[in-house]
């Protein structure tokens, strides 16, 4: 009987038809609570035919132990920066993923972070919960320029919502959807530096790559408007933690709203989790009951299709053939 490893917690914790779809296969299911470190992942793999993962650290070493039995790796989500894609391809392991399932949810979360900062939301709720009535003056979003780095599905949804708030979005992406930009009136920045110069709010929606790692750091922060607010619903490593903490403490960056950190979960003395002008949520921007069910169904469908030798919904390394396992 095929054995399947499932580590993503939102899949496990959210009710929905994805549980029945996976159970109906009759395959043996083993669960763990991710995201897992390399050591924890390494301790589990080796006796599984399929693997539905979240943000586990799946290195070459992990994959070497997982093979030859592991035949399908189904990523619950779209970010594969924690997975050695090159090794998957070399070892002939199809790496599947689930694009197009959570862009609405993440875009909404971006505005949650922005509004929490601009309206001093946590200060005010903390005041009333403690029996007080303290007030701080906030800011409107109207007429502010929001620079969107990464105009994929999520960036586009952020731009649409920004227009609804009466904001002025400007986008930057190497791959530009001219039809979308024309329809919604989104100007394209000629360079990343142009976005930095113009943005009152900078919203990050790009993949983590060697080029985007530490994209926001001391050097690039000096190119931004004094008092800029930065939003990150992409990957924590896109922002240099030490430089961001220093910029928040000096006021050069007025606020940082992030759903992601360079360490997840963060250590107790992480530089960003205690600052009053930094709002951190625990990587839950895509975790709504609606998006979890869409994402989980896509991950299960990918796994089942590939295990049966059928075409998955989406594959990171399509050059690797999908072979029938059961």
N, C-alpha and C positions, 0 to 999 in steps of 0.2 A: 504494500500500500504506500502511495506517495506520502511523504511527510513535508509539511509546510511550516515555516517559521514566520510568525507575525509579531512585529515589535512596535508598531505605531499605536500610541495610546488613544488618540482621538478616534481611530477606527474601532478600537475595543470598547471605548466608553460611550459611544454614541449609538443609540438604537437605530435600526433601519434594516432594509432588505438585504444589505450587503452581508450581514451575518448569515442569513438563510442561504444566500447564493453560494457562499463559501462552504457552509455546512453540507449543502446538498451534493457536493462533489464526493462526499464520503471519505475524503482524505484525512489523514491524521493531522491535527492542528496543534502546534505548540506555541504558546505565547510568552512574551517577555515585555517588560516595560521600558521602552526606549525614551529618548535617544540613547544609544549605547556607545560607550567608548570603544576604542580599538580592542582593548584587552577583554572587555565584556563580550563584544561581538565574536572575537576569536574563540572565546570559551564555549560558545554555543554552536558555531557552524561545524559542518563536516558530515552530518547525518541527515541533511535536508535536500529535497529535490527542488523545492520552490521557496522563495523568500519574499514576503511583502515587508518592505522596510520604510522607515520614516527618515530621520536624520542621523541614523547610525553611521559610525565611522567604518566604512568598508574599504579597507586598503588592499594593496596587492597581497600582503601577508594573509589577510583574512580570506581573500579569494583563493589563494593557493591552498589553504586548509579546506575551504568549502568544496573545491573540486576534487574528484571528477563528478561527485554526486549532484552538486548544484547545477540545475539545468536552466532555471529561469529566475531572474532578479526583477521584481516588480516594485518600482519606487512609487510610494504613496505621496504624490506631489510632483513638482517640476524641477526643484533644485537638486542637482547631482554633484555639487562641489565636494560633498563628503564621500563620494564614491570614486574609485579609480576606474574611470571609464575606459582608459587605454588597456588596463589589465582585463577588464570584462571582455573587450573586443578580442584581445590576444588569446584569451582562454575559451572563446566561442560561447560566451554566456550572453544571451539577449538581455539588454537592460531596457526595461519598459518604464514609461512615465505617464503622467496624467495632465497634460496641458488643457487649459480652457475650462477648468472646473471651479476656480476660486477667485477669479479676477474681481468680481463684484464685491465679495466679502473683504478682500484686502484693500480695495479702494475705499470702502466705507471705513475701515479701520484707520486708514491714513487720516481721514478727516476727524475721526475720534481723537487721535493724538493731537492734531492741529488745534481743534477747538478746546481741548483740555488745557493746552498751553496758553492760547490767546484769551481765554475767558477765566483763567486761574481756577479751573474747576476743582482740583484737588484741595487747594487752599480753602475754598469756600465750603466744600463738603466736610472737610476736617473741622472747620470752625463750627458749623451747625451741629455736627455729631457730638462735639465736645461741649455743647450748650452755649456756644458763643454766637456772635452775629457780626464777625469781622468781614470787611469787604475790601477788595482791591479792584481798581479800574482796569478793564481789559481792552481789547482791540477788535475792530471789525475786520472781516475778511474782504469786504467789498473794495474793489479797485486795486487790491494787492496783486503783485506779480508772483505767480508760482512757477518755478522752474522745475520741469519734470525730466529727470535723467533716466532714459529707458522708456520708449514709447511702444512697448508691446501691449498685450491685452490689459495688464493692470494699469500701466501708464495712461492708456487711452481712457479707461474708466475714471481715473483721477482727473483727467482733463475735462471730461464731460461734467463731472460734479463741480469742478472749479468754475466752469462757465455758469452753472446754476446758482452759485454763490455770488456771481457778479465779479469774479476774479479774472485776471489776465494770465492765462497759461502760456508758457513758452516751452517747447519741447526740444530735446536733443536725443538723437539715436543715430547710429551708423546706418541702420536699416530704417528707412522712412516711408511711411504709408501716406503718400501724397493725397490720395482720394479721401482718407479720413481727415487729414489736416485741413483740406479745403472745405469739406462738409462742415466741420466744427470750428473753423477759423482759428487754427492753432499754428502760429508762426514757428518755423524751424530755426533754431539757433545755428549759426555757422560753426560754432565751436563750443566745447564744454566751458571754456573761460567766459564766453558771452553769457551763458546761463548763470555762472557764478556772479558775474557783475550785475545782472539785472534782477535776480530773484530776491524778493522779500522772504519767500519761503522756498526751500530747496527740498524736493521730494525724490527719493532714490528708489528706482524700480528696475535696476539693471542686474544682470547675473554677476556672480563673483568669479572673476577671472584674474590672471596675473596683472592685467592692465587696470582693473577696477579695485583691486586690493589697496587699501589705504587711499582711495580716491579723495576722501575728505581727510585732510591732514593739515598741519600748521601752515605749510606752504600754500595750499589751495584756499584755506580759510581766509588768508590775507587778501585774496582776490574777490571775496564776497562782500556784500554790504555789511557795514557794522550793524549788529543787532539782528542778523539773519536768524531765522528759525529753520532747523534742518529736521527732516522726517525720514525715517528709515524703516520700510517694511520689506526690505530685500534680504540682505545678509549683514551681520554685525561687522565682519571684517572689511567691509567697504569703507568703514569709518575707523580711523586710528583712535583707539580709546583714550590714550594718554593725552593726545593733542585736543581731543574733544573736551575732555574734563577740564583742561587748562583754559580753553576758550570759553567754556561755560562759567568758570569761576571768575574770569576777567570781565565777562559781559560782552566779549567780542562776538560770541554766539549767544543770542538771547534765550534760546530754548532748543532742546533736542528731544524729539518724540520718537521713540524707537520700539519696535516689537522684536528686535533681534540684538544679540550681543556677541562679542567675540568668544565668550565663554558661556555655555548654556548647559546646566544652570550656572549662574555666576557664583564666584566665591564670595564669602561674607563681606570682604573689604573691597569689592569691585568698585572702581572709581566713579561709576556712573549711577549706581543705584540709590545713592543717598542725596544727590544734589537737588535742591528745590526747583531748579529750572530744567530738570530732566525728568521726563515721564517714560517709564519703562514698563512694557507689558511682556508676559512670558511666552513669546512666540505663539500667540493665539490669533493672529490676524486673519488666518484662514479657517479658524475653528468656529463655524456656526453649524447648527444641525443640518441646514440645507447644503452647505458646501462640503461638509464631511461626508454626507451620504453620496453626493455626486462623485467626490474624489475616491471614496472607498469602493463604490460600484465600478468605477473605471479601473482601479487597481486590481480588483478581483477579476473583472472581465479580461484584463490584460493577462493575468496569470493563467486563467483557465484556457483562454484561446491558445496561448503559447504552449502550455502543457499538452494540448491536443494537436499541436503542430499547425494551428491556424493563425492567421495574421492578427496581431494585437492592434489595439486602437492607436497606439503611438509607441515608437521605439527610438531610443537615443542613438543606438548603433545599428541602423538598418542593414549594414553590410554583413552582420552576423545572421546566418540563417536560423529560422525557428524550426526546431525539430520536434517531432512527436515524442512525448514521454509516456503518456497513457492513452 
